[in-house]
Amino acid sequence: MSKNVFERKTKGDKPVLAICYDFDKTLSPDDMQAQGYIQFVGYDVGDFWTESNDLAENNDMDQNLAYMYKMIQEAEGNLILNKETLEDYGSKVQLFPGVEDWFERIRNYGTEKGVVVEHYIISSGLKEMIEGTSVAKNGAFEKIYASSFYYNDRGVAKWPAQVVNYTNKTQFLFRIEKGVLDVNDPGVNESFKPEEIRVPFRNIVYIGDSDTDIPCMKLVNSYGGHSIGVYNTVTKDKTKVHKMMRDNRIKYYAPADYSDGTELDSLVKSIIDRTAANEVLIKIQNECQIERIETDKQSSEEEKNKKDLINALDSSGNFAATHTIISGLQKYKKWTADEKELLFEIALKNSQVYYILNDIDVKAFYKFLLKNMKSLTEKAKKIKSAIE
């Protein structure tokens, strides 16, 4: 079996802000299936969802699998359920005010601030219908994560290919974080160094409308990101967003009006502004951290070299070797009290050092060790006496 090579996104010079959206009742006022499809197959919308939910409950079935099964079942004799049909229904899906030009406008604002803005869909709705919307066809989304069908060789939907429910939505946030976007790429489970993370959670925004978005909202919140609850601009019913705010599931809420100058527009632009400023500080912090690590490495290397030279001096068997070792020791200007005491002891017990204490280089080194000592130990006094 050939091994798949997956395309991955890597971290660039500019910070990336990933804005993730639920779809139904977040970008659109109603469920996408209820905007033409359910009516076409001869169902009242309420009856369709009641039967779908009963099917799930009576068979310990995932509710999303249940509605997908029912869509296939009810299509028989009414229409050919293929990608083209679903995309066509998607093209008729109504969007909230301002959605049409929102994605490009927000991307452009990010560019002005030095931030790369990417838009992602994470929805339990149907990928094929979302792909049929005007915004998707205009390239609004970096990636659409949604439920989708498997199609047979005649292009007819036969089986679920992907099912996205409220709990497994969170996996896609980790894919976005690491730049591992393909749903079959196992690289999402790999460990990434902090500096390799393409979109840290502090730069992830999740916009949703209901309880099904809570796992994603909670995850984004817990890692320092931004969660926004939206409510219908017509009904102005804030019951759900108030509950999510009360339960600490969201940080902000606003009407689902994506037009220029609205509350939501100003809020997201403020997040972009904050991201731009915060990433400057993060960059400075990382530079300081890198310098500290390098300094620690150098310090560790210095300590190792000093230890090796002290050991070499202790075992030096001739004057020539002693002079070479002293030359190496003279490169270091910082010595602890314990290190000085050890060097004094070596000079007193090793005749190859003691006999040449008054040679220029050896004398200069030991005088340097004695300098600035507030009180001399017995060994230090003996060395001072010998070189004077």
C-alpha positions in Angstrom: 0.0 0.0 0.0 1.4 3.4 -1.0 1.9 5.9 1.8 0.0 9.1 1.4 1.9 12.4 1.5 -0.3 15.0 3.1 0.2 18.7 2.4 0.7 20.6 5.7 0.8 24.3 6.5 3.9 25.6 8.3 4.5 28.6 10.4 5.4 31.8 8.5 6.8 35.2 9.4 3.4 36.7 10.2 1.0 35.6 12.9 -2.1 33.7 11.8 -5.6 34.3 13.2 -7.9 31.4 12.5 -11.6 32.3 12.7 -13.8 29.1 13.0 -17.5 29.1 12.4 -20.4 26.8 13.0 -22.8 27.2 10.0 -26.5 26.7 10.8 -27.8 29.6 12.8 -24.3 31.1 13.0 -23.9 32.2 9.3 -27.4 31.2 8.3 -30.7 31.9 10.1 -31.9 28.3 9.9 -30.7 24.7 9.3 -29.5 24.3 5.8 -31.6 21.2 5.2 -34.7 23.1 6.2 -34.3 25.7 3.4 -35.6 23.7 0.5 -34.5 20.0 0.7 -36.9 18.8 3.5 -39.8 20.6 1.8 -39.0 19.1 -1.6 -39.1 15.5 -0.3 -42.6 16.2 1.0 -42.0 16.8 4.7 -42.9 19.4 7.2 -39.7 20.7 8.7 -40.7 19.9 12.3 -41.9 16.4 11.4 -38.7 15.6 9.6 -36.5 16.5 12.6 -38.9 14.7 15.0 -38.7 11.5 13.0 -34.9 11.9 12.6 -34.4 12.4 16.3 -36.7 9.5 17.2 -34.7 7.3 14.8 -31.5 8.2 16.7 -33.0 7.7 20.1 -34.7 4.3 19.3 -31.5 2.9 17.8 -28.8 4.4 20.0 -27.8 6.3 16.9 -25.8 9.4 16.5 -28.3 12.2 15.6 -26.2 13.3 12.6 -26.1 9.8 11.2 -29.8 9.6 11.7 -30.6 12.8 9.7 -28.1 11.7 6.9 -29.8 8.3 6.7 -33.2 9.9 6.6 -32.1 12.3 3.8 -31.0 9.3 1.7 -34.2 7.4 2.5 -36.5 10.3 1.7 -34.7 11.1 -1.6 -35.7 7.7 -3.1 -38.4 8.3 -5.7 -38.2 12.1 -5.2 -34.7 13.2 -6.4 -31.2 11.9 -7.2 -29.2 12.7 -4.1 -25.8 13.6 -5.5 -23.3 16.3 -5.0 -24.8 18.5 -7.7 -28.2 18.3 -6.1 -26.9 19.2 -2.6 -24.8 22.0 -3.9 -27.8 23.4 -5.7 -29.8 23.4 -2.4 -26.7 25.0 -0.8 -26.8 27.8 -3.3 -30.3 28.7 -2.0 -29.3 28.8 1.7 -30.0 32.2 3.2 -27.2 34.0 5.0 -27.2 36.5 7.7 -26.6 40.2 6.8 -23.1 41.1 5.8 -21.9 37.5 5.4 -21.4 37.8 1.6 -18.5 40.2 1.9 -17.4 39.5 5.5 -14.7 37.0 4.9 -12.7 39.1 2.3 -13.2 42.3 4.3 -11.9 40.8 7.5 -9.0 39.2 5.7 -8.1 42.6 4.2 -8.3 44.2 7.7 -5.9 41.5 9.0 -3.5 42.2 6.1 -3.4 45.9 7.1 -2.5 44.9 10.6 0.2 42.4 9.6 -2.0 39.4 10.6 -2.9 36.5 8.2 -6.7 35.8 8.8 -8.0 32.4 7.8 -11.6 31.3 7.9 -12.7 27.7 8.7 -16.1 26.0 8.9 -16.6 23.4 11.6 -20.2 22.2 11.3 -22.5 19.3 11.8 -24.3 20.4 8.6 -23.5 19.0 5.1 -20.2 19.9 3.5 -21.7 19.6 0.0 -24.4 22.1 0.8 -21.9 24.5 2.3 -19.7 24.2 -0.8 -22.7 25.2 -2.8 -23.1 28.6 -1.0 -21.9 31.7 -2.8 -19.3 32.5 -0.2 -17.7 29.1 -0.4 -17.7 29.2 -4.2 -15.9 32.6 -3.9 -13.1 31.0 -1.8 -14.1 32.3 1.6 -12.9 29.2 3.5 -9.5 27.8 4.1 -11.1 24.4 4.9 -14.6 23.2 5.4 -15.0 20.5 8.1 -18.6 19.2 8.0 -20.5 16.0 7.6 -20.4 14.5 4.1 -21.6 11.5 2.0 -19.9 8.7 0.2 -21.1 8.4 -3.4 -21.2 5.3 -5.5 -19.8 5.0 -9.0 -22.9 6.7 -10.4 -22.4 9.6 -8.1 -25.4 8.9 -5.8 -25.1 9.3 -2.0 -25.1 5.9 -0.3 -23.3 6.2 3.0 -21.8 8.8 5.4 -18.2 9.6 4.6 -17.6 12.0 7.5 -19.8 12.7 10.5 -19.1 15.8 12.5 -20.9 16.0 15.9 -20.5 18.4 18.8 -17.9 16.4 20.6 -15.6 15.4 17.7 -15.6 19.0 16.4 -12.7 19.7 18.7 -10.3 17.6 16.7 -10.4 20.1 13.9 -9.2 22.8 16.2 -6.0 20.8 16.8 -5.6 20.3 13.1 -5.8 24.0 12.5 -3.5 24.7 15.4 -0.8 22.4 13.9 -1.4 23.1 10.2 -2.3 19.4 9.7 -5.6 20.1 7.8 -6.3 16.8 6.0 -8.8 14.7 7.9 -6.8 11.5 7.3 -3.4 12.9 8.2 -2.3 11.2 11.5 0.2 14.0 12.0 -2.4 15.7 14.2 -1.3 13.3 17.0 2.4 14.2 16.7 4.1 16.4 19.2 5.0 19.9 18.1 7.5 22.2 19.7 5.8 25.5 20.8 7.8 27.5 18.3 6.5 25.2 15.5 2.8 25.6 16.3 1.3 27.4 13.3 -1.8 28.8 15.0 -1.5 28.8 18.8 -4.9 28.6 20.5 -4.6 32.2 21.7 -5.0 33.1 18.0 -8.1 31.0 17.4 -11.6 32.5 17.4 -14.7 30.3 17.5 -18.1 31.7 16.6 -21.2 29.7 17.3 -24.8 29.9 18.5 -25.7 27.0 20.7 -24.9 24.1 23.1 -23.5 22.0 20.2 -20.6 24.6 20.0 -19.8 24.4 23.7 -16.9 21.8 23.5 -15.1 23.9 21.0 -15.8 27.1 22.9 -14.6 25.6 26.1 -11.4 24.3 24.5 -10.6 27.6 22.8 -11.3 29.6 26.1 -9.1 27.3 28.2 -6.1 27.9 26.0 -6.5 31.7 25.8 -8.4 32.0 22.6 -11.6 33.9 21.8 -15.2 32.4 21.8 -18.1 34.5 20.5 -21.8 33.6 20.8 -24.1 35.0 18.1 -27.9 35.4 18.2 -30.5 36.0 15.5 -30.8 39.6 14.3 -34.6 39.4 13.8 -35.8 37.6 16.9 -33.1 39.2 19.1 -33.5 36.2 21.5 -30.4 36.3 23.7 -31.4 33.3 25.9 -28.8 30.9 24.6 -25.9 33.4 24.6 -26.8 34.6 28.1 -26.7 31.0 29.3 -23.3 30.4 27.6 -21.9 33.5 29.1 -23.3 32.5 32.5 -21.6 29.1 32.2 -18.3 30.7 31.1 -18.6 29.1 27.7 -18.1 32.3 25.7 -16.2 35.5 26.3 -18.4 37.7 24.1 -21.7 37.8 22.3 -23.2 39.9 19.5 -26.0 39.9 16.9 -25.3 37.7 13.9 -24.9 40.8 11.7 -21.7 40.6 9.8 -22.0 44.0 8.1 -19.3 46.6 8.2 -19.4 48.6 11.4 -21.6 46.3 13.4 -20.9 45.0 16.9 -19.5 41.7 15.6 -17.4 43.5 13.0 -15.9 45.8 15.6 -15.3 42.9 18.0 -13.5 40.8 15.5 -11.4 43.7 14.4 -10.5 44.4 18.0 -9.3 40.8 18.3 -7.2 41.3 15.2 -5.7 44.4 16.7 -4.9 42.6 19.9 -3.4 39.7 18.1 -1.1 42.0 16.2 0.1 43.8 19.4 0.3 40.6 21.4 2.4 38.7 18.8 4.9 41.5 18.9 5.3 40.9 22.7 5.3 37.1 22.2 8.1 37.5 19.6 10.2 39.6 22.0 9.5 37.1 24.8 10.6 34.2 22.5 13.8 36.1 21.5 14.6 36.6 25.2 13.9 32.9 25.9 16.1 31.8 23.0 18.9 34.1 24.2 18.6 32.7 27.7 18.7 29.1 26.5 21.8 29.9 24.4 23.4 31.6 27.4 22.6 28.6 29.6 24.2 26.3 26.9 27.3 28.4 26.8 27.5 28.5 30.6 27.1 24.8 30.8 29.9 24.4 28.2 32.1 26.8 30.1 31.6 24.9 33.3 32.5 21.7 31.5 35.7 23.1 30.0 36.7 24.6 33.4 36.2 21.3 35.1 38.3 19.5 32.4 41.1 22.1 32.8 41.1 21.8 36.6 41.3 18.0 36.4 44.2 18.3 33.8 46.1 20.7 36.1 45.6 18.3 39.0 47.2 15.5 37.0 49.8 17.6 35.1 53.1 15.7 35.0 55.5 18.3 33.5 56.1 22.0 33.3 55.2 22.4 29.6 51.7 20.8 30.1 51.2 23.1 33.2 51.9 26.2 31.2 49.4 25.1 28.5 46.7 24.3 31.0 47.2 27.7 32.8 46.8 29.4 29.4 43.5 27.7 29.1 42.4 28.6 32.6 43.2 32.3 32.0 40.4 32.6 29.5 37.8 32.4 32.2 37.3 35.3 34.5 34.6 34.0 36.8 35.5 31.5 39.5 33.5 30.3 42.5 35.1 30.2 46.0 35.1 26.3 45.8 36.9 26.4 42.4 39.5 28.8 43.7 40.1 26.7 46.8 40.6 23.6 44.6 43.1 25.4 42.4 45.0 26.6 45.5 45.1 23.0 46.8 46.4 21.7 43.4 49.2 24.3 43.3 50.3 23.3 46.8 50.2 19.5 46.3 51.4 19.2 42.6 55.1 20.0 42.4 54.7 20.6 38.6 52.6 23.6 39.5 54.2 24.7 42.8 57.8 24.9 41.4 56.7 27.3 38.7 54.3 29.5 40.7 56.5 32.5 40.1 56.7 32.0 36.3 55.0 35.0 34.8 51.8 33.3 33.5 51.3 31.0 36.5 51.9 33.9 38.9 49.5 36.2 37.0 46.7 33.5 37.1 47.0 32.9 40.8 47.2 36.6 41.6 44.0 37.0 39.7 42.4 34.3 41.8 43.5 36.0 45.0 42.3 39.4 43.9 39.1 40.7 45.5 39.0 37.8 48.0 37.5 39.4 51.2 39.2 36.9 53.4 41.9 34.4 52.6 41.7 30.7 53.5 44.7 29.0 54.8 45.5 27.6 51.4 45.1 31.0 49.8 47.5 32.5 52.3 50.1 29.9 51.5 49.8 30.6 47.8 50.0 34.4 48.4 53.1 33.9 50.5 54.7 31.7 47.8 54.2 34.2 44.9 55.3 37.2 47.0 
